[in-house]
Amino acid sequence: MFERELEDLKKRNLVRRLISRTSAQGPTIWFGGREYVNFSSNDYLGFAGRPEITESLKDAADTYGFGSGASRLLAGGTNLHSELEREVAEFKTTESSLLFNSGYGANTGIIPALASSGDAIFSDELNHASIIDGCRLSRAKTFVFRHRDVHHLETLISREPARRRFVITDSVFSMDGDMAPLGEIHEICRRYEALLYIDDAHGTGVLGEGRGALSHFNIMPDGGVVQMGTFSKALGSFGAFAAAGSVITEWLINSARSFVFSTALPACVISASLAAVHLLKRDSNPLKKLWSNREVLIGGLRSIDYDTRGSETPIIPVRIGDVAETVRLAGFLLQNGIYAPAIRPPSVREPRIRLTVSAIHTEDHIGMLIDIMRRFRG
């Protein structure tokens, strides 16, 4: 039924394939019988392989078993779920928080629970697909402002007298590695009495001493801010959360469909996330190493004239031309032992190699990547 469509994707170098690892997540991975240095993971701090986290998961599995059996509203949750919510609220300096099963499920559940017909949403044009889908599901009128353009945002919001107004933005844009100007956006939200919704998936554990983007910008969260974050990236576990005022979280418990109608995350996964939060709070060395590695890598790439655009974070896009040239670079990297696949439309408008550096990459790993990138240029 879809043979013609698939053939068209192949002709345009846009077909994508799955790979299956035969190793743990880490700075190197194995697949196809070969080891590769991995520059494609969001495991920024290297927590996915930390023994403290896996041991916590094992202990909880022994106590609680694995399957949850039901949604949180039907006693699928445990005391660990409530404990993690208290830890997240403290970590994000909010009154409360609520757990979700994934970042995608959080955005497609929270946004429609908050905004509906008669409301207006103002969304950055490069927001994640889950935000876009959440906006569509909400049935609110959605206005897209130019990427990081606060003047365009203010022009749009000043003209729209909706019942309720929401500004929604990623904190760190996952394909470009740049950051939203949250200080200015927060001020606009206060001026026009709009709720600010931040997807902090790539900021949590990375920015603001690990506390996220609001801490990075010295913004104290209040009743007009909702922070969505995930445990599946820098924290090396799985799941997501909303951190907000208690009225909002109580409303989400009663109205966010992806929360109400989803089986609770297993207690052992929750225990792993708890261990990750505790580890992040007590040990700042992985975060320091992450940023040190980031500076080495981006400095090396720029020294050989690669275009890393506006990257400000451990996400470093390399743009070298059209889809065919980008695929050729990804293939060259793979042949030489580096895994960093090409990112192509429709995921992005402009193709690029999306490099992500971690705290557990060594100097040799980074040097190897820079040397291979140099050789590709001839």
Buried (B, 14 or more C-beta within 10 A) or exposed (E): EEEEEEEEEEEEBBEEEEEEBEEEBBBBBBBEEEBBBBBBBBBBBBBBBBEEBBEBBEEBBEEBEEEBEEBBBEEBBBEBBEEBBEBBBEBBBBBBBBBBBBBBBBBBBBBBBBBBEEBBBBBBEBBBEBBBBBBBBBEBBBBBBEBBBBEBBBEBBEEBEBEBBBBBBBBBBBBBBBBBBBEBBBBBBEEBEBBBBBBBBBBBBBBBEBBBBBBBBEBEBEEBBBBBBBBBBBBBBBBBBBBBBEEBBEBBBEBBBBBBEBBBBBBBBBBBBBBBBBBBBEBEEBBEBBBEBBEBBBEBBEEEEBEBEEBBBBBBBBBBEEBEBBBBBBEBBBEBBBBBBBBBEEBBEBBBBBBBBBBBBEEEBBEBBBEBBBEBEE
